[in-house]
């Protein structure tokens, strides 16, 4: 009985580690959002400067 419980716990731990590895392999969304934010700020700045200099 103890052996069965230990084997079950080990299998559960292995499955949890596989799930963690799958999550780690996916790219994070935060850097993508930061890049989009910076690009939008640069676009707004360019639009403002162009409107300031162009008639």
ZAZASE-288213 format. One record per atom (N, C-alpha, C): residue in one letter; x, y, z. Coordinates in steps of 0.2 Angstrom, whole numbers, plus 5000, padded with zeros to 4 digits. Each point is the difference from the previous one (the first is absolute). Example, Ala and Ser with C-alpha at 12.3 -4.5 7.8 and 13.67 -1.06 7.14 Angstrom:
2
A506649725039 A499650065000 A500450065000 S499850054996 S500450065001 S499650055003 
This chain:
55
X500449945000 X499650065000 X500450065000 X500650005004 X500450065000 X500450014994 X500249944997 X500350014993 X499550034995 X499449975000 X499550034995 X499950085001 X500050025006 X499950075001 X500650044998 X500649975002 X500650044997 X500150004993 X499849954996 X500049994993 X499550054997 X499450015003 X499550044998 X500250085001 X500350015006 X500350075001 X500650024995 X500449954999 X500550014995 X499750014993 X499549974998 X499750014993 X499750075000 X499750015005 X499750075001 X500550064999 X500549995004 X500650054999 X500350004993 X500149944997 X500250014993 X499550034996 X499449995000 X499550034996 X500050085001 X500150025007 X500050075001 X500650034997 X500649975001 X500650024997 X499950014992 X499749954997 X499950014993 X499650064998 X499550015004 X499550064999 X500450065001 X500550015005 X500450065001 X500450014994 X500349944998 X500550014994 X499650034994 X499449974999 X499650034994 X499850075001 X499950025006 X499950085001 X500650044999 X500649975002 X500650044999 X500250004993 X499849964996 X500250004993 X499650054996 X499550025002 X499650054997 X500250075001 X500150044995 X500250075001 X499550045004 X500350055004 X499650045005 X499750054996 X499450035002 X499650054997 X500350075002 X500250005006 X500250075002 X500550034996 X500649974998 X500550044995 X499650024994 X499649964997 X499650024994 X499650065001 X499750015006 X499650055001 X500450075002 X500649995003 X500450055001 X500350034993 X500149964995 X500350024994 X499450034996 X499449985000 X499550034997 X499850075003 X500150015007 X499950065003 X500550054998 X500749985000 X500550054998 X499950024993 X499849954995 X499950024993 X499450055000 X499549995003 X499550055000 X500250075003 X500450005005 X500250065002 X500450044995 X500549964997 X500450034995 X499650024994 X499449974998 X499650024995 X499650065002 X499850015006 X499650065002 X500550065000 X500649995002 X500550055000 X500250024993 X500149964995 X500150014994 X499450044996 X499449985002 X499450044998 X500050075002 X500150015007 X500050065003 X500650054997 X500649974999 X500550044997 X499850024993 X499849954996 X499850014993 X499550065000 X499549995004 X499450055000 X500350075002 X500550005004 X500350065002 X500450044995 X500449964996 X500450034995 X499650014993 X499649954998 X499750014994 X499450045000 X499850044995 X499450045000 X499449975001 
